């Protein structure tokens, strides 16, 4: 039994779409998406409020006057943790895709993913050595005294 690539496997009565028709479908889809966006923006402009005032632009707080900023500031370490999370979360995607194809990749794939993990580990060690993972007040005082010199 011959194994065919997925793109050439057809069932009786179904053929592959010619390239011109597939491009036409893609163009039609894109035009519909752009049309929907334009319609929603125009509808928002027509239906939305026409005049602005201090009271109309304030959020409704159940009859209580709002006090303070709506979005309190966050310390920088929270943003750093968010960035670290994204970087190491993308790493999980690569490692998961490697794990799925582990049997097909052999030693070459193993050495490549090992190199990838070592680079990530060295990045983590660098962040740790620089103190990017340290949130203690003493760390903040040290950075202020270094900048003050």
C-alpha positions as CSV (number, residue, x, y, z in Angstrom):
1,X,0.0,0.0,0.0
2,X,1.4,3.3,-1.1
3,X,1.2,6.3,1.3
4,X,0.3,9.5,-0.4
5,X,0.8,13.0,0.9
6,X,-2.3,14.5,2.4
7,X,-2.6,17.2,-0.3
8,X,-3.1,14.6,-3.1
9,X,-5.5,12.3,-1.3
10,X,-9.0,12.7,-2.8
11,X,-12.2,10.9,-2.3
12,X,-14.4,9.8,-5.2
13,X,-16.4,12.7,-6.5
14,X,-14.1,15.4,-5.0
15,X,-11.3,17.1,-6.9
16,X,-8.8,19.6,-5.8
17,X,-9.9,23.2,-6.4
18,X,-8.0,24.9,-9.3
19,X,-5.6,27.7,-8.3
20,X,-7.7,30.4,-9.9
21,X,-10.8,29.4,-7.9
22,X,-8.9,29.2,-4.6
23,X,-7.4,32.7,-5.2
24,X,-10.9,34.0,-6.0
25,X,-12.2,32.4,-2.7
26,X,-9.4,34.0,-0.8
27,X,-10.0,37.4,-2.4
28,X,-13.7,37.2,-1.7
29,X,-13.0,36.3,1.9
30,X,-10.7,39.2,2.3
31,X,-13.2,41.6,0.7
32,X,-15.9,40.4,3.0
33,X,-13.7,40.9,6.1
34,X,-12.7,44.4,5.0
35,X,-16.3,45.2,4.2
36,X,-17.5,44.0,7.6
37,X,-14.8,46.1,9.4
38,X,-15.8,49.2,7.3
39,X,-19.5,48.6,8.1
40,X,-18.9,48.3,11.8
41,X,-16.7,51.5,11.9
42,X,-19.3,53.5,10.0
43,X,-22.2,52.2,12.1
44,X,-20.2,53.1,15.3
45,X,-19.7,56.6,13.9
46,X,-23.4,57.0,13.0
47,X,-24.9,55.4,16.2
48,X,-22.3,56.7,18.7
49,X,-22.7,59.8,20.8
50,X,-22.4,63.0,18.9
51,X,-21.4,65.4,21.7
52,X,-18.8,65.1,24.4
53,X,-19.0,66.5,27.9
54,X,-17.3,65.8,31.2
55,X,-20.3,63.9,32.5
56,X,-21.0,61.9,29.3
57,X,-17.4,60.8,29.1
58,X,-17.2,59.5,32.7
59,X,-17.9,55.8,33.3
60,X,-21.0,55.1,35.3
61,X,-20.1,53.9,38.8
62,X,-23.5,53.0,40.2
63,X,-24.2,56.5,41.3
64,X,-20.8,56.9,43.1
65,X,-18.4,59.6,41.9
66,X,-15.3,57.9,40.6
67,X,-12.1,58.7,42.5
68,X,-8.5,58.1,41.5
69,X,-7.2,56.8,38.3
70,X,-9.1,54.0,36.5
71,X,-5.9,52.1,35.8
72,X,-3.5,52.2,38.8
73,X,0.2,51.8,37.8
74,X,1.9,48.5,38.0
75,X,5.4,48.0,39.1
76,X,7.9,47.2,36.4
77,X,8.7,43.6,37.7
78,X,5.1,42.6,36.7
79,X,5.8,43.6,33.1
80,X,9.1,41.7,33.2
81,X,7.4,38.6,34.4
82,X,4.9,38.9,31.6
83,X,7.6,39.2,29.0
84,X,9.5,36.2,30.5
85,X,6.3,34.2,30.5
86,X,5.7,34.9,26.8
87,X,9.3,34.0,25.9
88,X,9.2,30.7,27.9
89,X,5.6,29.9,26.7
90,X,6.7,30.1,23.1
91,X,9.5,27.7,24.1
92,X,6.8,25.2,25.2
93,X,5.2,25.4,21.7
94,X,8.5,24.5,20.0
95,X,9.2,21.7,22.4
96,X,5.7,20.3,22.2
97,X,5.9,20.2,18.4
98,X,9.3,18.5,18.6
99,X,7.8,15.9,21.0
100,X,5.0,15.0,18.6
101,X,7.5,14.3,15.8
102,X,10.2,12.8,18.0
103,X,10.1,9.4,16.2
104,X,10.7,11.0,12.8
105,X,13.5,13.4,13.8
106,X,16.0,10.9,15.3
107,X,19.3,12.0,16.8
108,X,19.5,15.1,14.6
109,X,16.2,16.4,16.0
110,X,17.2,15.5,19.5
111,X,20.5,17.5,19.2
112,X,18.7,20.5,17.8
113,X,16.1,20.6,20.6
114,X,18.9,20.0,23.2
115,X,20.8,23.0,21.7
116,X,17.5,25.1,21.9
117,X,17.0,24.1,25.6
118,X,20.6,24.9,26.5
119,X,20.3,28.4,24.9
120,X,17.1,29.0,26.8
121,X,18.7,27.7,30.1
122,X,21.6,30.1,29.5
123,X,19.2,32.9,29.0
124,X,17.5,32.0,32.3
125,X,20.8,31.9,34.1
126,X,21.7,35.3,32.7
127,X,18.4,36.8,33.9
128,X,19.0,35.3,37.3
129,X,22.5,36.7,37.5
130,X,21.4,40.2,36.4
131,X,18.8,40.1,39.2
132,X,15.8,40.4,36.8
133,X,14.0,37.7,38.9
134,X,14.6,39.4,42.2
135,X,11.8,41.6,43.4
136,X,13.0,42.4,46.9
137,X,13.2,46.0,48.1
138,X,17.0,45.6,48.6
139,X,17.3,45.0,44.8
140,X,15.4,48.2,44.1
141,X,17.6,50.1,46.5
142,X,20.8,48.7,44.8
143,X,19.6,49.8,41.4
144,X,18.8,53.3,42.6
145,X,22.2,53.7,44.3
146,X,24.0,52.5,41.1
147,X,22.1,55.0,39.0
148,X,22.7,57.8,41.5
149,X,26.5,57.5,41.2
